[in-house]
Amino acid sequence: IKQILADAGDIALAGEAGNGPDAMALVRAGAAAGTPPDVVLLDIAMPQRDGLDVLKSLKAEFPRLPVLML
């Protein structure tokens, strides 16, 4: 999926996280810098904190942020 998105010229990768806490940190850092992501691509099976738990936190903090779950 990463390669497909990279091949689309109008999409820029804002960050990549290997686990749930890092994913939350990336979204928070982007929002704090004034450049929140347009969409989050989130895996259900992630180390340390699964995708469903991360989704709950994302929706609590960023209710209008679109999230695509795999």
Phi and psi in radians as a Rosetta constraint file:
Dihedral C 1 N 2 CA 2 C 2 CIRCULARHARMONIC -1.025 0.35
Dihedral N 2 CA 2 C 2 N 3 CIRCULARHARMONIC -0.742 0.35
Dihedral C 2 N 3 CA 3 C 3 CIRCULARHARMONIC -1.192 0.35
Dihedral N 3 CA 3 C 3 N 4 CIRCULARHARMONIC -0.689 0.35
Dihedral C 3 N 4 CA 4 C 4 CIRCULARHARMONIC -1.066 0.35
Dihedral N 4 CA 4 C 4 N 5 CIRCULARHARMONIC -0.795 0.35
Dihedral C 4 N 5 CA 5 C 5 CIRCULARHARMONIC -1.167 0.35
Dihedral N 5 CA 5 C 5 N 6 CIRCULARHARMONIC -0.638 0.35
Dihedral C 5 N 6 CA 6 C 6 CIRCULARHARMONIC -1.146 0.35
Dihedral N 6 CA 6 C 6 N 7 CIRCULARHARMONIC -0.571 0.35
Dihedral C 6 N 7 CA 7 C 7 CIRCULARHARMONIC -1.278 0.35
Dihedral N 7 CA 7 C 7 N 8 CIRCULARHARMONIC -0.344 0.35
Dihedral C 7 N 8 CA 8 C 8 CIRCULARHARMONIC -1.394 0.35
Dihedral N 8 CA 8 C 8 N 9 CIRCULARHARMONIC 2.030 0.35
Dihedral C 8 N 9 CA 9 C 9 CIRCULARHARMONIC -1.126 0.35
Dihedral N 9 CA 9 C 9 N 10 CIRCULARHARMONIC -0.363 0.35
Dihedral C 9 N 10 CA 10 C 10 CIRCULARHARMONIC -1.762 0.35
Dihedral N 10 CA 10 C 10 N 11 CIRCULARHARMONIC 0.264 0.35
Dihedral C 10 N 11 CA 11 C 11 CIRCULARHARMONIC -2.099 0.35
Dihedral N 11 CA 11 C 11 N 12 CIRCULARHARMONIC 2.292 0.35
Dihedral C 11 N 12 CA 12 C 12 CIRCULARHARMONIC -2.044 0.35
Dihedral N 12 CA 12 C 12 N 13 CIRCULARHARMONIC 2.323 0.35
Dihedral C 12 N 13 CA 13 C 13 CIRCULARHARMONIC -1.343 0.35
Dihedral N 13 CA 13 C 13 N 14 CIRCULARHARMONIC 2.113 0.35
Dihedral C 13 N 14 CA 14 C 14 CIRCULARHARMONIC -1.566 0.35
Dihedral N 14 CA 14 C 14 N 15 CIRCULARHARMONIC -0.427 0.35
Dihedral C 14 N 15 CA 15 C 15 CIRCULARHARMONIC 3.089 0.35
Dihedral N 15 CA 15 C 15 N 16 CIRCULARHARMONIC 2.875 0.35
Dihedral C 15 N 16 CA 16 C 16 CIRCULARHARMONIC -2.470 0.35
Dihedral N 16 CA 16 C 16 N 17 CIRCULARHARMONIC 2.316 0.35
Dihedral C 16 N 17 CA 17 C 17 CIRCULARHARMONIC -2.125 0.35
Dihedral N 17 CA 17 C 17 N 18 CIRCULARHARMONIC 2.540 0.35
Dihedral C 17 N 18 CA 18 C 18 CIRCULARHARMONIC -1.662 0.35
Dihedral N 18 CA 18 C 18 N 19 CIRCULARHARMONIC -0.132 0.35
Dihedral C 18 N 19 CA 19 C 19 CIRCULARHARMONIC -2.683 0.35
Dihedral N 19 CA 19 C 19 N 20 CIRCULARHARMONIC 2.989 0.35
Dihedral C 19 N 20 CA 20 C 20 CIRCULARHARMONIC -1.038 0.35
Dihedral N 20 CA 20 C 20 N 21 CIRCULARHARMONIC -0.874 0.35
Dihedral C 20 N 21 CA 21 C 21 CIRCULARHARMONIC -1.051 0.35
Dihedral N 21 CA 21 C 21 N 22 CIRCULARHARMONIC -0.660 0.35
Dihedral C 21 N 22 CA 22 C 22 CIRCULARHARMONIC -1.174 0.35
Dihedral N 22 CA 22 C 22 N 23 CIRCULARHARMONIC -0.629 0.35
Dihedral C 22 N 23 CA 23 C 23 CIRCULARHARMONIC -1.099 0.35
Dihedral N 23 CA 23 C 23 N 24 CIRCULARHARMONIC -0.793 0.35
Dihedral C 23 N 24 CA 24 C 24 CIRCULARHARMONIC -1.082 0.35
Dihedral N 24 CA 24 C 24 N 25 CIRCULARHARMONIC -0.727 0.35
Dihedral C 24 N 25 CA 25 C 25 CIRCULARHARMONIC -1.102 0.35
Dihedral N 25 CA 25 C 25 N 26 CIRCULARHARMONIC -0.691 0.35
Dihedral C 25 N 26 CA 26 C 26 CIRCULARHARMONIC -1.124 0.35
Dihedral N 26 CA 26 C 26 N 27 CIRCULARHARMONIC -0.772 0.35
Dihedral C 26 N 27 CA 27 C 27 CIRCULARHARMONIC -1.155 0.35
Dihedral N 27 CA 27 C 27 N 28 CIRCULARHARMONIC -0.756 0.35
Dihedral C 27 N 28 CA 28 C 28 CIRCULARHARMONIC -1.098 0.35
Dihedral N 28 CA 28 C 28 N 29 CIRCULARHARMONIC -0.727 0.35
Dihedral C 28 N 29 CA 29 C 29 CIRCULARHARMONIC -1.120 0.35
Dihedral N 29 CA 29 C 29 N 30 CIRCULARHARMONIC -0.732 0.35
Dihedral C 29 N 30 CA 30 C 30 CIRCULARHARMONIC -1.100 0.35
Dihedral N 30 CA 30 C 30 N 31 CIRCULARHARMONIC -0.761 0.35
Dihedral C 30 N 31 CA 31 C 31 CIRCULARHARMONIC -1.129 0.35
Dihedral N 31 CA 31 C 31 N 32 CIRCULARHARMONIC -0.712 0.35
Dihedral C 31 N 32 CA 32 C 32 CIRCULARHARMONIC -1.160 0.35
Dihedral N 32 CA 32 C 32 N 33 CIRCULARHARMONIC -0.554 0.35
Dihedral C 32 N 33 CA 33 C 33 CIRCULARHARMONIC -1.455 0.35
Dihedral N 33 CA 33 C 33 N 34 CIRCULARHARMONIC -0.049 0.35
Dihedral C 33 N 34 CA 34 C 34 CIRCULARHARMONIC 1.495 0.35
Dihedral N 34 CA 34 C 34 N 35 CIRCULARHARMONIC 0.162 0.35
Dihedral C 34 N 35 CA 35 C 35 CIRCULARHARMONIC -2.242 0.35
Dihedral N 35 CA 35 C 35 N 36 CIRCULARHARMONIC 1.137 0.35
Dihedral C 35 N 36 CA 36 C 36 CIRCULARHARMONIC -1.164 0.35
Dihedral N 36 CA 36 C 36 N 37 CIRCULARHARMONIC 2.697 0.35
Dihedral C 36 N 37 CA 37 C 37 CIRCULARHARMONIC -1.180 0.35
Dihedral N 37 CA 37 C 37 N 38 CIRCULARHARMONIC 2.674 0.35
Dihedral C 37 N 38 CA 38 C 38 CIRCULARHARMONIC -1.336 0.35
Dihedral N 38 CA 38 C 38 N 39 CIRCULARHARMONIC -0.546 0.35
Dihedral C 38 N 39 CA 39 C 39 CIRCULARHARMONIC -2.727 0.35
Dihedral N 39 CA 39 C 39 N 40 CIRCULARHARMONIC 2.634 0.35
Dihedral C 39 N 40 CA 40 C 40 CIRCULARHARMONIC -2.008 0.35
Dihedral N 40 CA 40 C 40 N 41 CIRCULARHARMONIC 2.248 0.35
Dihedral C 40 N 41 CA 41 C 41 CIRCULARHARMONIC -1.723 0.35
Dihedral N 41 CA 41 C 41 N 42 CIRCULARHARMONIC 2.024 0.35
Dihedral C 41 N 42 CA 42 C 42 CIRCULARHARMONIC -2.204 0.35
Dihedral N 42 CA 42 C 42 N 43 CIRCULARHARMONIC 2.312 0.35
Dihedral C 42 N 43 CA 43 C 43 CIRCULARHARMONIC -1.533 0.35
Dihedral N 43 CA 43 C 43 N 44 CIRCULARHARMONIC 2.458 0.35
Dihedral C 43 N 44 CA 44 C 44 CIRCULARHARMONIC -1.211 0.35
Dihedral N 44 CA 44 C 44 N 45 CIRCULARHARMONIC -0.716 0.35
Dihedral C 44 N 45 CA 45 C 45 CIRCULARHARMONIC -1.663 0.35
Dihedral N 45 CA 45 C 45 N 46 CIRCULARHARMONIC 1.772 0.35
Dihedral C 45 N 46 CA 46 C 46 CIRCULARHARMONIC -2.299 0.35
Dihedral N 46 CA 46 C 46 N 47 CIRCULARHARMONIC 2.611 0.35
Dihedral C 46 N 47 CA 47 C 47 CIRCULARHARMONIC -1.192 0.35
Dihedral N 47 CA 47 C 47 N 48 CIRCULARHARMONIC 2.709 0.35
Dihedral C 47 N 48 CA 48 C 48 CIRCULARHARMONIC 1.213 0.35
Dihedral N 48 CA 48 C 48 N 49 CIRCULARHARMONIC -0.663 0.35
Dihedral C 48 N 49 CA 49 C 49 CIRCULARHARMONIC -2.715 0.35
Dihedral N 49 CA 49 C 49 N 50 CIRCULARHARMONIC 2.027 0.35
Dihedral C 49 N 50 CA 50 C 50 CIRCULARHARMONIC -1.224 0.35
Dihedral N 50 CA 50 C 50 N 51 CIRCULARHARMONIC 2.863 0.35
Dihedral C 50 N 51 CA 51 C 51 CIRCULARHARMONIC -1.068 0.35
Dihedral N 51 CA 51 C 51 N 52 CIRCULARHARMONIC -0.589 0.35
Dihedral C 51 N 52 CA 52 C 52 CIRCULARHARMONIC -1.171 0.35
Dihedral N 52 CA 52 C 52 N 53 CIRCULARHARMONIC -0.659 0.35
Dihedral C 52 N 53 CA 53 C 53 CIRCULARHARMONIC -1.174 0.35
Dihedral N 53 CA 53 C 53 N 54 CIRCULARHARMONIC -0.733 0.35
Dihedral C 53 N 54 CA 54 C 54 CIRCULARHARMONIC -1.103 0.35
Dihedral N 54 CA 54 C 54 N 55 CIRCULARHARMONIC -0.720 0.35
Dihedral C 54 N 55 CA 55 C 55 CIRCULARHARMONIC -1.021 0.35
Dihedral N 55 CA 55 C 55 N 56 CIRCULARHARMONIC -0.777 0.35
Dihedral C 55 N 56 CA 56 C 56 CIRCULARHARMONIC -1.028 0.35
Dihedral N 56 CA 56 C 56 N 57 CIRCULARHARMONIC -0.766 0.35
Dihedral C 56 N 57 CA 57 C 57 CIRCULARHARMONIC -1.174 0.35
Dihedral N 57 CA 57 C 57 N 58 CIRCULARHARMONIC -0.735 0.35
Dihedral C 57 N 58 CA 58 C 58 CIRCULARHARMONIC -1.061 0.35
Dihedral N 58 CA 58 C 58 N 59 CIRCULARHARMONIC -0.789 0.35
Dihedral C 58 N 59 CA 59 C 59 CIRCULARHARMONIC -1.198 0.35
Dihedral N 59 CA 59 C 59 N 60 CIRCULARHARMONIC -0.517 0.35
Dihedral C 59 N 60 CA 60 C 60 CIRCULARHARMONIC -1.226 0.35
Dihedral N 60 CA 60 C 60 N 61 CIRCULARHARMONIC -0.712 0.35
Dihedral C 60 N 61 CA 61 C 61 CIRCULARHARMONIC -1.537 0.35
Dihedral N 61 CA 61 C 61 N 62 CIRCULARHARMONIC -0.591 0.35
Dihedral C 61 N 62 CA 62 C 62 CIRCULARHARMONIC -2.317 0.35
Dihedral N 62 CA 62 C 62 N 63 CIRCULARHARMONIC 1.268 0.35
Dihedral C 62 N 63 CA 63 C 63 CIRCULARHARMONIC -1.077 0.35
Dihedral N 63 CA 63 C 63 N 64 CIRCULARHARMONIC -0.415 0.35
Dihedral C 63 N 64 CA 64 C 64 CIRCULARHARMONIC -1.680 0.35
Dihedral N 64 CA 64 C 64 N 65 CIRCULARHARMONIC 0.002 0.35
Dihedral C 64 N 65 CA 65 C 65 CIRCULARHARMONIC -1.310 0.35
Dihedral N 65 CA 65 C 65 N 66 CIRCULARHARMONIC 2.105 0.35
Dihedral C 65 N 66 CA 66 C 66 CIRCULARHARMONIC -1.243 0.35
Dihedral N 66 CA 66 C 66 N 67 CIRCULARHARMONIC 2.411 0.35
Dihedral C 66 N 67 CA 67 C 67 CIRCULARHARMONIC -2.260 0.35
Dihedral N 67 CA 67 C 67 N 68 CIRCULARHARMONIC 2.250 0.35
Dihedral C 67 N 68 CA 68 C 68 CIRCULARHARMONIC -1.860 0.35
Dihedral N 68 CA 68 C 68 N 69 CIRCULARHARMONIC 2.062 0.35
Dihedral C 68 N 69 CA 69 C 69 CIRCULARHARMONIC -1.691 0.35
Dihedral N 69 CA 69 C 69 N 70 CIRCULARHARMONIC 2.454 0.35
